[in-house]
Amino acid sequence: LLYIVYRYNSNRNHTASMTTHNTLIEVLWTVIPVILLIIIAIPSFRILYTAETIPKADLTIKAIGNQWYWSYEYSDHCNEEGEFVNFDSYMLPTEDLVNLDADEKEVGRLRLLEVDNRVVLPVETHIRVVITSADVLHCWAVPSLGVKLDACPGRLNQTSMYIKRAGRFFGQCSEICGVN
């Protein structure tokens, strides 16, 4: 671009070029961008395909959004009665965040993130999360793991996770579903 500005400056060329209907130039500025787009598109399709493939899961968790709490079901594990292991997870009210028991190792808890029943997941395992809703739109998210997926009534959405390190990762609902 700088070369063209320098070469075809009006101070250097007092008479402008009247090149029109040059077939070679028109073919070149059509073919060269097409070739560049093909060069970009071929690896992009391969990456898009591999990004959408979900590996075979070693563990499946079903998350069901309800107004003001989440229900979880370990779909691969059954208890003694042959029922799936499931539980509800409610967000702790602000007044319950202070630990009164001196034996607990936790000193402080985080407001709007702590729950009464936590989901426990293994590390270095392919985990499939199936997400749905029982009543209204919800959004299940664990920002530190890079997971966020909508929970819609009557629809199953799925995602996969592979947790590389042990730790406590806070999930949150990212959809306003009511007063809480």
SEDOKE-987697 format. One record per residue (C-alpha): residue number from 0; residue in one letter; x, y, z. Coordinates in Angstrom, 1 decimal, always signed. Layout:
residues N
+-----+------+--------+--------+--------+
:  nr : rest :      x :      y :      z :
+-----+------+--------+--------+--------+
: NUM :    a :      X :      Y :      Z :
...
+-----+------+--------+--------+--------+
This chain:
residues 180
+-----+------+--------+--------+--------+
:  nr : rest :      x :      y :      z :
+-----+------+--------+--------+--------+
:   0 :    l :   +0.0 :   +0.0 :   +0.0 :
:   1 :    l :   +2.8 :   +2.4 :   +0.8 :
:   2 :    y :   +4.5 :   +1.5 :   -2.5 :
:   3 :    i :   +1.4 :   +2.3 :   -4.4 :
:   4 :    v :   +0.9 :   +5.6 :   -2.6 :
:   5 :    y :   +4.5 :   +6.5 :   -3.4 :
:   6 :    r :   +4.5 :   +5.2 :   -7.0 :
:   7 :    y :   +1.2 :   +6.7 :   -8.1 :
:   8 :    n :   +1.3 :   +9.9 :   -6.2 :
:   9 :    s :   -0.1 :  +12.9 :   -8.1 :
:  10 :    n :   +3.2 :  +14.8 :   -7.7 :
:  11 :    r :   +5.1 :  +12.0 :   -9.5 :
:  12 :    n :   +2.4 :  +11.2 :  -12.2 :
:  13 :    h :   +0.8 :  +14.3 :  -13.6 :
:  14 :    t :   -1.3 :  +12.3 :  -16.0 :
:  15 :    a :   -3.5 :   +9.6 :  -14.4 :
:  16 :    s :   -3.6 :   +6.1 :  -15.8 :
:  17 :    m :   -6.8 :   +5.3 :  -17.7 :
:  18 :    t :   -6.5 :   +1.5 :  -17.4 :
:  19 :    t :  -10.0 :   +0.0 :  -17.7 :
:  20 :    h :  -11.4 :   -3.5 :  -18.6 :
:  21 :    n :   -8.1 :   -5.2 :  -17.9 :
:  22 :    t :   -9.1 :   -8.9 :  -17.8 :
:  23 :    l :   -5.8 :  -10.0 :  -16.2 :
:  24 :    i :   -6.1 :   -7.6 :  -13.2 :
:  25 :    e :   -9.8 :   -8.5 :  -12.7 :
:  26 :    v :   -9.0 :  -12.2 :  -12.7 :
:  27 :    l :   -6.1 :  -11.8 :  -10.3 :
:  28 :    w :   -8.0 :   -9.7 :   -7.7 :
:  29 :    t :  -10.8 :  -12.3 :   -7.8 :
:  30 :    v :   -8.6 :  -15.5 :   -7.8 :
:  31 :    i :   -6.1 :  -14.5 :   -5.2 :
:  32 :    p :   -8.6 :  -13.8 :   -2.4 :
:  33 :    v :  -10.4 :  -17.0 :   -3.3 :
:  34 :    i :   -7.2 :  -19.0 :   -2.9 :
:  35 :    l :   -6.5 :  -17.2 :   +0.4 :
:  36 :    l :   -9.9 :  -18.0 :   +1.7 :
:  37 :    i :   -9.5 :  -21.7 :   +0.8 :
:  38 :    i :   -6.1 :  -21.8 :   +2.5 :
:  39 :    i :   -7.8 :  -20.4 :   +5.7 :
:  40 :    a :  -11.0 :  -22.5 :   +5.4 :
:  41 :    i :   -9.5 :  -26.0 :   +5.1 :
:  42 :    p :   -7.7 :  -26.0 :   +8.5 :
:  43 :    s :  -10.7 :  -24.2 :  +10.1 :
:  44 :    f :  -13.1 :  -26.9 :   +9.1 :
:  45 :    r :  -10.8 :  -29.6 :  +10.7 :
:  46 :    i :  -10.5 :  -27.6 :  +13.9 :
:  47 :    l :  -14.2 :  -26.9 :  +14.0 :
:  48 :    y :  -14.9 :  -30.7 :  +13.7 :
:  49 :    t :  -12.5 :  -31.7 :  +16.4 :
:  50 :    a :  -13.8 :  -29.0 :  +18.7 :
:  51 :    e :  -17.4 :  -30.3 :  +18.4 :
:  52 :    t :  -16.5 :  -34.0 :  +19.1 :
:  53 :    i :  -17.2 :  -35.0 :  +22.6 :
:  54 :    p :  -14.9 :  -37.8 :  +23.9 :
:  55 :    k :  -16.3 :  -41.0 :  +25.5 :
:  56 :    a :  -17.2 :  -40.0 :  +29.0 :
:  57 :    d :  -16.0 :  -41.9 :  +32.1 :
:  58 :    l :  -18.6 :  -40.2 :  +34.3 :
:  59 :    t :  -22.0 :  -38.6 :  +33.5 :
:  60 :    i :  -23.6 :  -36.0 :  +35.7 :
:  61 :    k :  -27.1 :  -34.7 :  +35.0 :
:  62 :    a :  -27.8 :  -31.2 :  +36.2 :
:  63 :    i :  -31.5 :  -30.1 :  +36.4 :
:  64 :    g :  -32.2 :  -26.4 :  +37.0 :
:  65 :    n :  -35.0 :  -25.5 :  +39.3 :
:  66 :    q :  -36.0 :  -22.1 :  +40.5 :
:  67 :    w :  -33.4 :  -21.2 :  +43.1 :
:  68 :    y :  -31.6 :  -24.5 :  +43.3 :
:  69 :    w :  -30.0 :  -27.3 :  +41.1 :
:  70 :    s :  -30.6 :  -31.0 :  +41.3 :
:  71 :    y :  -27.8 :  -33.3 :  +40.4 :
:  72 :    e :  -27.9 :  -37.0 :  +39.4 :
:  73 :    y :  -24.9 :  -39.3 :  +39.0 :
:  74 :    s :  -26.3 :  -41.3 :  +36.1 :
:  75 :    d :  -23.5 :  -43.9 :  +36.2 :
:  76 :    h :  -23.8 :  -44.9 :  +39.8 :
:  77 :    c :  -26.7 :  -46.5 :  +41.8 :
:  78 :    n :  -27.2 :  -46.9 :  +45.5 :
:  79 :    e :  -28.2 :  -50.1 :  +47.3 :
:  80 :    e :  -31.8 :  -49.9 :  +46.2 :
:  81 :    g :  -30.8 :  -49.6 :  +42.5 :
:  82 :    e :  -31.7 :  -45.9 :  +42.3 :
:  83 :    f :  -29.4 :  -43.3 :  +40.8 :
:  84 :    v :  -27.5 :  -41.2 :  +43.3 :
:  85 :    n :  -29.1 :  -37.7 :  +43.2 :
:  86 :    f :  -29.3 :  -34.7 :  +45.5 :
:  87 :    d :  -30.4 :  -31.1 :  +45.6 :
:  88 :    s :  -28.0 :  -28.2 :  +45.9 :
:  89 :    y :  -29.3 :  -25.0 :  +47.5 :
:  90 :    m :  -27.3 :  -21.7 :  +47.7 :
:  91 :    l :  -26.6 :  -20.9 :  +51.3 :
:  92 :    p :  -28.3 :  -17.8 :  +52.7 :
:  93 :    t :  -25.9 :  -14.9 :  +53.8 :
:  94 :    e :  -26.7 :  -15.5 :  +57.5 :
:  95 :    d :  -25.5 :  -19.1 :  +57.3 :
:  96 :    l :  -22.0 :  -18.3 :  +55.8 :
:  97 :    v :  -20.3 :  -17.8 :  +59.2 :
:  98 :    n :  -18.9 :  -21.0 :  +60.6 :
:  99 :    l :  -19.8 :  -21.5 :  +64.2 :
: 100 :    d :  -18.0 :  -24.8 :  +64.5 :
: 101 :    a :  -14.4 :  -24.4 :  +65.5 :
: 102 :    d :  -13.5 :  -27.9 :  +64.2 :
: 103 :    e :  -14.2 :  -27.0 :  +60.6 :
: 104 :    k :  -11.2 :  -26.1 :  +58.5 :
: 105 :    e :  -13.1 :  -23.5 :  +56.4 :
: 106 :    v :  -12.8 :  -20.0 :  +58.0 :
: 107 :    g :  -14.7 :  -17.9 :  +55.5 :
: 108 :    r :  -17.3 :  -18.7 :  +52.9 :
: 109 :    l :  -18.2 :  -16.8 :  +49.7 :
: 110 :    r :  -21.5 :  -15.1 :  +49.5 :
: 111 :    l :  -23.8 :  -16.2 :  +46.6 :
: 112 :    l :  -21.4 :  -19.1 :  +45.7 :
: 113 :    e :  -21.5 :  -21.5 :  +48.6 :
: 114 :    v :  -24.1 :  -24.3 :  +48.5 :
: 115 :    d :  -25.2 :  -26.9 :  +51.1 :
: 116 :    n :  -24.4 :  -30.0 :  +48.9 :
: 117 :    r :  -21.4 :  -29.8 :  +46.6 :
: 118 :    v :  -20.9 :  -31.8 :  +43.4 :
: 119 :    v :  -17.7 :  -33.9 :  +43.8 :
: 120 :    l :  -15.9 :  -34.7 :  +40.5 :
: 121 :    p :  -12.7 :  -36.7 :  +39.9 :
: 122 :    v :   -9.7 :  -35.1 :  +38.3 :
: 123 :    e :   -8.1 :  -36.3 :  +35.0 :
: 124 :    t :  -11.4 :  -37.9 :  +33.9 :
: 125 :    h :  -13.6 :  -37.2 :  +31.0 :
: 126 :    i :  -16.9 :  -36.0 :  +32.5 :
: 127 :    r :  -20.1 :  -35.5 :  +30.5 :
: 128 :    v :  -22.6 :  -33.0 :  +31.9 :
: 129 :    v :  -26.2 :  -33.3 :  +30.7 :
: 130 :    i :  -28.1 :  -30.1 :  +31.5 :
: 131 :    t :  -31.9 :  -29.5 :  +31.5 :
: 132 :    s :  -34.4 :  -27.4 :  +33.3 :
: 133 :    a :  -37.6 :  -28.3 :  +35.2 :
: 134 :    d :  -39.4 :  -25.0 :  +35.0 :
: 135 :    v :  -37.8 :  -21.9 :  +33.4 :
: 136 :    l :  -34.6 :  -21.0 :  +31.6 :
: 137 :    h :  -31.4 :  -21.5 :  +33.6 :
: 138 :    c :  -27.7 :  -21.3 :  +32.7 :
: 139 :    w :  -25.3 :  -23.7 :  +34.3 :
: 140 :    a :  -21.8 :  -22.2 :  +34.5 :
: 141 :    v :  -18.4 :  -23.0 :  +36.1 :
: 142 :    p :  -16.3 :  -20.0 :  +34.9 :
: 143 :    s :  -13.0 :  -21.3 :  +36.1 :
: 144 :    l :  -13.4 :  -24.5 :  +34.1 :
: 145 :    g :  -14.6 :  -22.6 :  +31.0 :
: 146 :    v :  -18.1 :  -24.2 :  +31.0 :
: 147 :    k :  -21.4 :  -22.4 :  +30.4 :
: 148 :    l :  -24.5 :  -24.0 :  +29.0 :
: 149 :    d :  -28.2 :  -23.1 :  +28.9 :
: 150 :    a :  -30.7 :  -25.3 :  +30.6 :
: 151 :    c :  -34.0 :  -25.2 :  +28.8 :
: 152 :    p :  -37.2 :  -26.9 :  +29.8 :
: 153 :    g :  -37.9 :  -30.0 :  +27.7 :
: 154 :    r :  -34.4 :  -30.0 :  +26.1 :
: 155 :    l :  -31.2 :  -31.8 :  +26.9 :
: 156 :    n :  -27.9 :  -30.0 :  +26.4 :
: 157 :    q :  -24.6 :  -31.7 :  +27.0 :
: 158 :    t :  -21.0 :  -30.6 :  +27.4 :
: 159 :    s :  -17.8 :  -32.3 :  +28.5 :
: 160 :    m :  -15.2 :  -31.4 :  +31.0 :
: 161 :    y :  -11.7 :  -32.6 :  +31.8 :
: 162 :    i :  -10.5 :  -31.3 :  +35.1 :
: 163 :    k :   -6.7 :  -31.2 :  +35.2 :
: 164 :    r :   -6.1 :  -30.1 :  +38.8 :
: 165 :    a :   -7.8 :  -30.7 :  +42.1 :
: 166 :    g :   -9.5 :  -27.7 :  +43.7 :
: 167 :    r :  -12.8 :  -26.1 :  +44.6 :
: 168 :    f :  -14.5 :  -24.6 :  +41.5 :
: 169 :    f :  -17.6 :  -22.5 :  +42.1 :
: 170 :    g :  -20.5 :  -22.8 :  +39.7 :
: 171 :    q :  -23.2 :  -20.3 :  +39.3 :
: 172 :    c :  -26.5 :  -19.8 :  +37.5 :
: 173 :    s :  -26.0 :  -17.2 :  +34.9 :
: 174 :    e :  -29.7 :  -16.6 :  +34.1 :
: 175 :    i :  -32.1 :  -14.5 :  +36.1 :
: 176 :    c :  -35.0 :  -16.9 :  +37.0 :
: 177 :    g :  -36.6 :  -15.0 :  +39.9 :
: 178 :    v :  -36.1 :  -13.0 :  +43.0 :
: 179 :    n :  -33.3 :  -15.2 :  +44.4 :
+-----+------+--------+--------+--------+
